Amino acid sequence: MGIGEHFEGVKQHWARNFAFLDYFKKVYGRDQPLPKWSDADVEEFIASDPVYGPQLKALRESRKFALGGALAGAAHLGGVAFKYSKSPHGVVLATGFGALTGAVLGSEVAEHWYELYKMDKQGANLRFIYWWEDKVSGVLMLCHLSEFGFWAV
């Protein structure tokens, strides 16, 4: 194994480790931002993609767990701080920390509830971004194949 082969292996290793940067380049590193999408657009993608559609739907459902955990954590820790401290800045800090902790705990519950650890979360989001980019640029032409009962590209 030569030094050139070694550096190629190191380069591939770090490219895999920093693959998440491709997502940020695709979403945030553009000259013209993509237009906003609606819930109907997301539902259209979920119905059209048999692989990433259900994954994206599970990801969207998991947000409810994080939100519920954030509300419960903020109410609980903020209430405890208010009961025992009555200090305004302490209540604000405790409420914020409770919301953060509850959101993380809710996300972990959702991770197991929807088995998100088995999915490619970043891939599903990125696939939706690609689909949305194609749709708004007019490249995506949908035709209904009535004899098969599904949409095709």
C-alpha positions as CSV (number, residue, x, y, z in Angstrom):
1,M,0.0,0.0,0.0
2,G,1.5,3.2,-1.2
3,I,1.2,6.6,0.3
4,G,-1.1,7.8,-2.4
5,E,-3.5,4.9,-1.7
6,H,-3.4,5.7,2.0
7,F,-4.3,9.4,1.4
8,E,-7.1,8.3,-0.9
9,G,-8.5,6.2,2.0
10,V,-8.2,9.0,4.4
11,K,-9.9,11.4,1.9
12,Q,-12.8,8.9,1.5
13,H,-13.1,8.5,5.2
14,W,-13.4,12.2,5.9
15,A,-15.7,12.6,2.9
16,R,-18.1,10.1,4.5
17,N,-17.8,11.8,7.9
18,F,-18.7,15.2,6.5
19,A,-21.3,14.0,4.1
20,F,-23.9,16.0,6.1
21,L,-22.4,19.2,4.6
22,D,-23.9,18.2,1.2
23,Y,-27.3,18.6,2.8
24,F,-26.5,22.1,4.0
25,K,-25.0,23.1,0.6
26,K,-28.1,21.9,-1.1
27,V,-30.6,23.6,1.2
28,Y,-28.8,26.8,2.3
29,G,-26.0,27.3,-0.2
30,R,-28.0,28.5,-3.2
31,D,-28.1,31.8,-5.0
32,Q,-31.9,31.8,-5.3
33,P,-33.7,30.2,-2.3
34,L,-36.5,27.7,-3.0
35,P,-40.0,29.0,-2.6
36,K,-41.9,28.0,0.5
37,W,-43.7,24.7,0.4
38,S,-47.0,23.9,2.0
39,D,-48.3,20.9,3.9
40,A,-50.2,19.9,0.7
41,D,-46.9,19.8,-1.2
42,V,-45.3,17.6,1.5
43,E,-48.4,15.3,1.4
44,E,-48.0,15.1,-2.4
45,F,-44.4,14.0,-2.0
46,I,-45.3,11.4,0.7
47,A,-47.9,9.9,-1.6
48,S,-45.6,9.9,-4.6
49,D,-42.5,8.4,-3.1
50,P,-42.9,4.8,-1.8
51,V,-39.5,4.7,-0.1
52,Y,-38.9,8.2,1.3
53,G,-42.5,9.2,1.6
54,P,-43.3,7.1,4.7
55,Q,-40.0,8.1,6.3
56,L,-40.7,11.8,5.8
57,K,-44.2,11.3,7.2
58,A,-42.8,9.6,10.3
59,L,-40.3,12.4,10.7
60,R,-43.1,15.0,10.6
61,E,-45.1,13.0,13.1
62,S,-42.1,12.8,15.5
63,R,-42.1,16.6,15.8
64,K,-45.3,16.3,18.0
65,F,-43.4,14.3,20.6
66,A,-40.6,16.9,20.7
67,L,-43.2,19.7,21.0
68,G,-45.1,17.9,23.7
69,G,-42.0,17.2,25.7
70,A,-40.9,20.8,25.4
71,L,-44.2,22.1,26.7
72,A,-44.3,19.6,29.6
73,G,-40.6,20.3,30.5
74,A,-41.1,24.0,30.4
75,A,-44.3,23.9,32.5
76,H,-42.8,21.6,35.1
77,L,-39.4,23.1,35.6
78,G,-40.8,26.7,35.3
79,G,-43.5,25.9,37.8
80,V,-41.0,24.4,40.3
81,A,-38.7,27.4,39.9
82,F,-41.6,29.8,40.4
83,K,-42.9,27.9,43.5
84,Y,-39.6,27.8,45.3
85,S,-37.6,30.8,43.9
86,K,-40.0,33.5,42.8
87,S,-37.0,35.0,41.0
88,P,-38.0,36.2,37.5
89,H,-34.7,35.5,35.9
90,G,-34.6,32.1,37.5
91,V,-38.0,31.2,36.3
92,V,-37.1,32.2,32.8
93,L,-33.9,30.2,32.8
94,A,-35.6,27.2,34.3
95,T,-38.4,27.3,31.8
96,G,-36.0,27.5,28.9
97,F,-33.9,24.6,30.3
98,G,-37.0,22.6,31.0
99,A,-38.2,23.2,27.4
100,L,-34.9,22.2,26.0
101,T,-34.6,19.0,28.1
102,G,-38.2,18.1,27.4
103,A,-37.7,18.5,23.6
104,V,-34.7,16.3,23.7
105,L,-36.5,13.6,25.8
106,G,-39.5,13.9,23.5
107,S,-37.3,13.4,20.4
108,E,-35.8,10.3,22.0
109,V,-39.2,8.9,22.7
110,A,-40.2,9.6,19.1
111,E,-37.0,8.0,17.9
112,H,-38.0,4.7,19.4
113,W,-41.8,5.1,18.9
114,Y,-41.5,5.5,15.1
115,E,-38.2,3.5,14.9
116,L,-36.5,6.5,13.3
117,Y,-33.1,4.9,14.1
118,K,-33.7,2.5,11.2
119,M,-34.3,5.3,8.7
120,D,-32.1,7.6,6.7
121,K,-33.5,10.9,8.1
122,Q,-31.2,13.2,6.2
123,G,-31.8,11.2,3.0
124,A,-35.5,11.6,3.3
125,N,-35.3,15.3,3.9
126,L,-32.8,15.7,1.1
127,R,-34.9,13.6,-1.3
128,F,-37.8,15.9,-0.6
129,I,-35.7,19.0,-1.3
130,Y,-34.6,17.4,-4.7
131,W,-38.2,16.7,-5.5
132,W,-39.4,20.2,-4.5
133,E,-36.6,21.7,-6.6
134,D,-37.6,19.7,-9.6
135,K,-41.3,20.5,-9.1
136,V,-40.8,24.3,-8.9
137,S,-38.5,24.3,-11.8
138,G,-41.0,22.5,-13.9
139,V,-38.9,19.4,-14.6
140,L,-41.3,17.1,-12.8
141,M,-44.0,16.0,-15.2
142,L,-46.6,13.8,-13.6
143,C,-48.8,11.6,-15.7
144,H,-51.4,9.4,-14.3
145,L,-51.2,5.8,-15.4
146,S,-54.8,4.8,-14.8
147,E,-54.3,1.1,-15.8
148,F,-51.7,0.8,-13.0
149,G,-53.3,3.1,-10.5
150,F,-50.3,5.2,-9.6
151,W,-48.4,8.3,-10.6
152,A,-45.2,8.0,-12.5
153,V,-42.4,10.5,-13.4
